[in-house]
Amino acid sequence: MLRYYQVLLYTVIPPIALLGYLYSPLFSRRDGLKIVWLALMATLWTTPWDNCVSLPSVPFPFLPIHPQAWSYPPHSVLFTIYHVPIEEHAFFILQPILLVLLHSILTLRHMIPLRIPQQVKAIKTEEMKSLMKSRGGFEKVQTLRRRPLMAGFWIALTALGFTILFGPTSIQAAIPQDIAGNGWTLNDKTRAFYLGCILAWISPVIALLTYLGARSMDLKGERWTYVVGIGYLWFVDTVGIRSQAWQISEQTTLGINLWKGLPIEEAIFFVLTTHLILLSSSLISHLHTLLFLAPPPYYSSRCPPKNPVRHIILLSRLVLDPPDVDTGVLHALCASEETLRKGSKSFTLAKLGWEREIRCGLVAVYGWCRITDNLIDESTSQRESQHMLQMMKGFLDCAYADAEGTQSVDDFLSNNVPESAFPAFHLFSRLLPPMIPRHAFDDLVQGYEMDLSFTATNDGDGSDIVQRSPIKTQDDLILYADRVAGSVADMICHLAWAVMEDEYGSKPNPGRKKILEKAREMGQALQLVNIARDIRTDAILQRLYIPLDTFDDRQADLDALLDNALGSPDYARYTLPLLRTAKKLRQGSADDIERLPRTARAGTRAMVASYFEIGKEVERRGGRLDVERVKVSKWRRIGAVLRCFWGWSTT
Ligand SMILES: CC(C)=CCC/C(C)=C/C=C/C(C)=C/C=C/C(C)=C/C=C/C=C(C)/C=C/C=C(C)/C=C/C=C(\C)CCC=C(C)C
C-alpha cells in the first residue's frame, strides 16, 4: 500500500525533475507562462468538478443521483480542501508541468511549431524573386485558422456527457447491455456516471481551443508526446489504484478494464487531459511564433512582456485576432533552415541549444551571412565581387532606411539581388533590422572587402601577395577575424536581447558593451581556428591569413606555403600559434557567455565547443595539415556539445 503523496513522489516527481533538468538551459519566460497558465486553468476548472465527483454520499447538485466516482482510503491522504485531497491539487499542477516539459523536449527540433500552410509549400525557392516581382509582394496567410467543424465534434461529446448524466433512461438503455459480460446493465444509471462526468467536464474546453485553431498532432514530436505522456500517466494511475492510494467506485464505472488497475474511464480521462494540455501548449507556442514572425501593430516588440498579466493579455489579444504571416518569410525561413542543415554541421547541432525564437532569428542571420559569403566567393572576377559588395551595402541602406529612405527595400530586392540570394535577403529585410543594429552587418561587409584585397591582382606567383595582403600584422589578423566572425557574435547577442529582454526596444546599456566586447573576442577565436584549419586550402587560392610580420624568413615561408602543392611545409609552425591565440581568446571570454540571456547560453556554448573540436583535432595531429581538410566526426561534436549544453564544461 502506498499513500497518495508517495505515488506522486515515486512516479511523478522523478520524471519531472529529470525532464526539468534536461530542458533547463532552454526553459524561458515563454515556457514559464505556459505552465503558470495551465496550472491555474487546471485548478480553476478541475477543483469544483473534482469536489462534485468525489462527494461522499451527498446528493450530487442538480442530479437525481448522488454517486461517488472515486475516493481515498483514510490512510492515503494528508488532508483535504473541502473534499479534494491536497495531493490531488498537486497532481492537477504536476500533470501540466510533466506534459509541457515532455512536449517542449520532443518538439525541440521543430523550429517552426506549426503546420506549414499549403500556400507556403507551393512556393518554389528559386522562383521567389520573380513571384514577388510579378505579384508586387507575397500574399499573407493565416496560420491559426478557426476549426468550427472539429469544435462541433467536441460540443457533441459535451452534449453526450450531459445526456448521460441528466438524460432520460431510454438513452442509456440504447447502449448495448452487458458489454463487459460482467452482469451490469446500463439501465442502472450510475454505471455511466464517471464517463458522463469526464465528457461533460473536459469536452467544452477542448471545443473552445479547437475552435480557436489549436492543433497538437501536426509535428512528429507531438505525436510522440501523446504516446509517451499518455502511456506514462496510465502507468502512474495503475500504480495508484493497485497500491490503493485512490479507489475507483465500481458503482459508477462501466467495469471495463484496459488491464488490472486501469478502468476504461481512467484511460479516457488521461487521454483527454493530455490532449487538452497539449492543445494549449502548442497553441501558446504558436502564438509566440506569431509574435516573432508578425508582431501586431499594437505591440511592436518580439519579446513578450515580463509582467505575466500583460503577457497573458497580449496572448489573449493575439488568439482572438491572430496576425497573418507573410508567405515569403515563412518559406524563406524553411528554405534557409534546410540550406544550413546541409551546409553547417556546427550550427545544425548547436542551434538546438537556443530558444526557438532566437533560433528563427539565427537562421535568418546565418542564412544571410552564408549567402553573401558565397556571392563573393563565387564571383568570377574582381569586378563582379566589387559589384556584389556594393549591392550588399545598398541593401543595408534600404533595409535600415528610415521612413524617408530613397528606395523601398522591396524595389531594391526586385531590382538588384540575384535570384539565388533572394530568399535570404528577403528574410533579412522582414525580420532582422528591428532586432540587430546595422553596424554588425557593416563590419561583416568590410571583412569581405579585406578578403577581396587578396584577389586584387592575383597572378598566382606570390610575388605581390606582400603588397596585396591586408593581414600584415597580428593586429590586422585580429581586425579581420573581428570583422568576419566577431560581427556574427555581435549579431547573436543583439538577437538574444531582442527576443528575451527588449520588451520596450533596446536602450544604451553599459553592461552590454562589455559583453559585446567579449562576444566579439569569442568570434575572433573561432575565426582563428578556421584559419588554422584552412591554411593549406586558402594558400591554393592565394590567400594567406598568417600575419606577414610573424615570418622569420618571409620569402622562404611564402614559397613554402604558396607552393604547397609541390611539397609539404611544416604547417605546425603556423597552425599552433594561431590555435594558442584562439585558446587564449576563448578562455578570456568563455565566462561572459553566462551573461547572455539564459536561453541563449547553451547554444552559444555548444557552437563554440563544436567548432573548437576542429582546433583540438589539428592540435592532436601536432599541427600538421594533410591534403584532406581536417574533419571531426559527428559523434565527437555531439560529445563536445553535450558536455557544454548544461554548463558542465566551458572549454
Ligand atoms: C485519475 C482519476 C480521474 C481519478 C483518481 C484520482 C486521481 C488520481 C485524480 C487525478 C486528477 C488529475 C490529475 C486531474 C488533472 C486535471 C488536469 C490536468 C486538468 C487540466 C485542465 C486544463 C484546463 C482547463 C486548461 C484550459 C486551457 C485553456 C482554456 C487555454 C486557453 C489558451 C488560450 C486562450 C490561448 C491564449 C493563451 C493565454 C491567454 C495564456
PDBQT file of the ligand as one rigid body, heavy atoms in Angstrom, charges set to zero:
ROOT
HETATM    1  C1  LIG A 701      -7.415   9.540 -12.237  1.00  0.00    +0.000 C 
HETATM    2  C2  LIG A 701      -8.666   9.942 -11.728  1.00  0.00    +0.000 C 
HETATM    3  C3  LIG A 701      -9.525  10.768 -12.524  1.00  0.00    +0.000 C 
HETATM    4  C4  LIG A 701      -9.126   9.614 -10.533  1.00  0.00    +0.000 C 
HETATM    5  C5  LIG A 701      -8.381   9.085  -9.465  1.00  0.00    +0.000 C 
HETATM    6  C6  LIG A 701      -7.984  10.174  -8.567  1.00  0.00    +0.000 C 
HETATM    7  C7  LIG A 701      -6.939  10.975  -9.237  1.00  0.00    +0.000 C 
HETATM    8  C8  LIG A 701      -5.596  10.465  -9.270  1.00  0.00    +0.000 C 
HETATM    9  C9  LIG A 701      -7.250  12.154  -9.792  1.00  0.00    +0.000 C 
HETATM   10  C10 LIG A 701      -6.319  12.958 -10.542  1.00  0.00    +0.000 C 
HETATM   11  C11 LIG A 701      -6.774  14.003 -11.208  1.00  0.00    +0.000 C 
HETATM   12  C12 LIG A 701      -5.952  14.801 -12.066  1.00  0.00    +0.000 C 
HETATM   13  C13 LIG A 701      -4.565  14.515 -12.245  1.00  0.00    +0.000 C 
HETATM   14  C14 LIG A 701      -6.546  15.805 -12.716  1.00  0.00    +0.000 C 
HETATM   15  C15 LIG A 701      -5.871  16.630 -13.640  1.00  0.00    +0.000 C 
HETATM   16  C16 LIG A 701      -6.545  17.599 -14.243  1.00  0.00    +0.000 C 
HETATM   17  C17 LIG A 701      -5.995  18.472 -15.200  1.00  0.00    +0.000 C 
HETATM   18  C18 LIG A 701      -4.595  18.421 -15.538  1.00  0.00    +0.000 C 
HETATM   19  C19 LIG A 701      -6.853  19.342 -15.767  1.00  0.00    +0.000 C 
HETATM   20  C20 LIG A 701      -6.455  20.272 -16.757  1.00  0.00    +0.000 C 
HETATM   21  C21 LIG A 701      -7.311  21.264 -17.109  1.00  0.00    +0.000 C 
HETATM   22  C22 LIG A 701      -6.835  22.234 -18.031  1.00  0.00    +0.000 C 
HETATM   23  C23 LIG A 701      -7.572  23.273 -18.491  1.00  0.00    +0.000 C 
HETATM   24  C24 LIG A 701      -8.943  23.526 -18.062  1.00  0.00    +0.000 C 
HETATM   25  C25 LIG A 701      -6.923  24.094 -19.466  1.00  0.00    +0.000 C 
HETATM   26  C26 LIG A 701      -7.522  25.117 -20.109  1.00  0.00    +0.000 C 
HETATM   27  C27 LIG A 701      -6.729  25.857 -21.040  1.00  0.00    +0.000 C 
HETATM   28  C28 LIG A 701      -7.187  26.936 -21.729  1.00  0.00    +0.000 C 
HETATM   29  C29 LIG A 701      -8.565  27.440 -21.613  1.00  0.00    +0.000 C 
HETATM   30  C30 LIG A 701      -6.253  27.548 -22.602  1.00  0.00    +0.000 C 
HETATM   31  C31 LIG A 701      -6.523  28.619 -23.325  1.00  0.00    +0.000 C 
HETATM   32  C32 LIG A 701      -5.476  29.184 -24.126  1.00  0.00    +0.000 C 
HETATM   33  C33 LIG A 701      -5.656  30.268 -24.863  1.00  0.00    +0.000 C 
HETATM   34  C34 LIG A 701      -6.940  31.003 -24.959  1.00  0.00    +0.000 C 
HETATM   35  C35 LIG A 701      -4.531  30.779 -25.657  1.00  0.00    +0.000 C 
HETATM   36  C36 LIG A 701      -4.085  32.092 -25.147  1.00  0.00    +0.000 C 
HETATM   37  C37 LIG A 701      -3.186  31.937 -24.041  1.00  0.00    +0.000 C 
HETATM   38  C38 LIG A 701      -3.222  32.644 -22.932  1.00  0.00    +0.000 C 
HETATM   39  C39 LIG A 701      -4.261  33.638 -22.672  1.00  0.00    +0.000 C 
HETATM   40  C40 LIG A 701      -2.200  32.409 -21.917  1.00  0.00    +0.000 C 
ENDROOT
TORSDOF 0
